[in-house]
Amino acid sequence: MLEVQNLAVNYRGVSALQGVSFSIAPGQLVGLIGPNGAGKSTLVKAMLGLIPTVSGFVRFNQRPLKQQRQQVAYIPQRSQIDWDYPVTVWNVVLMGRTFDRGLFSRISRQSQQLAENALQRVGMWELRHRQIGELSGGQQQRVFIARAIAQQAEIFLFDEPLIGIDKKTEALIFEVFSDLKAERKTLLVSSHQWGQDLAKYDSLLLLNQQLVAVGLPQEVMTIENIQRAYGQGISNPVKQSLETLYFC
Ligand SMILES: Nc1ncnc2c1ncn2[C@@H]1O[C@H](COP(=O)(O)OP(=O)(O)OP(=O)(O)O)[C@@H](O)[C@H]1O
């Protein structure tokens, strides 16, 4: 069980997150949604211990998550990655196995096999010798998902994985989510994507500095909750996705 209790973050004295508490059971796919600047990335980074927190704790199976970083696969937003960095697809995926280096920093045969399987899973094996900067947005996302799969983590934190990708990659990502759920992994996916996709999550966390609502997608995505999180004006895409959720 992944537990977040009373998490708060300030940036230079200004509050970005307050009193965030939730838990996720193994095998659950949880969506983290909220407007731009709501603190979605901040929450994911705070959970990983990448930024300082003012209060709160994050535990996995009753132990601090910070002490079990190897159990967490983090798939950052594509915009946070330097795509000009000269590294091949194969080496990015092997980075998921860096904890498994033996004498003279050699990567074990088992790790190489896991990296190969992960690249096959996301349909990127043929492009393994490519530089990452030479890939499309969807292909880049597949490579980082392969790295996460190769890591064999228990918890997967995806930061906006659906931004700027093609429909085929989006379908593949949801297939990978299903596989990981079947393996009883814990999945938290931040997204500001609206539409039918929201109904695919087991539950949603609606965030705007604090948690506005938590629960089943149709319980969370009420007009009242959306207004509390997004302010008074609800745009057409938001209305459409509410209708999609109610009529699916
Ligand atoms: N390093 C930082 N220093 C100061 N303020 C920051 C920093 N990072 C984020 N913020 C601020 O904290 C708030 C939350 O930002 P965050 O990136 O977590 O939101 P988000 O929900 O992920 O947004 P988006 O959907 O646009 O990616 C914003 O007001 C942002 O400007």
The ligand as an ORCA input file, in Angstrom:
! r2SCAN-3c Opt
* xyz 0 1
  N      10.852     25.336     -8.807
  C       9.832     26.145     -8.540
  N      10.000     27.329     -7.930
  C       8.968     28.151     -7.640
  N       7.677     27.853     -7.947
  C       7.431     26.692     -8.586
  C       8.479     25.772     -8.915
  N       7.933     24.696     -9.539
  C       6.609     24.930     -9.587
  N       6.300     26.123     -9.023
  C       4.943     26.693     -8.859
  O       4.187     25.787     -8.079
  C       2.860     25.657     -8.600
  C       2.568     24.211     -8.974
  O       3.366     23.867    -10.116
  P       3.342     22.406    -10.758
  O       4.320     22.393    -11.894
  O       3.519     21.397     -9.687
  O       1.845     22.331    -11.300
  P       1.204     21.305    -12.339
  O      -0.163     20.988    -11.814
  O       2.111     20.158    -12.564
  O       1.082     22.213    -13.630
  P       1.022     21.796    -15.211
  O      -0.259     21.046    -15.435
  O       1.020     23.146    -15.886
  O       2.264     20.979    -15.482
  C       2.772     26.632     -9.761
  O       2.227     27.846     -9.294
  C       4.211     26.822    -10.187
  O       4.406     28.083    -10.768
*
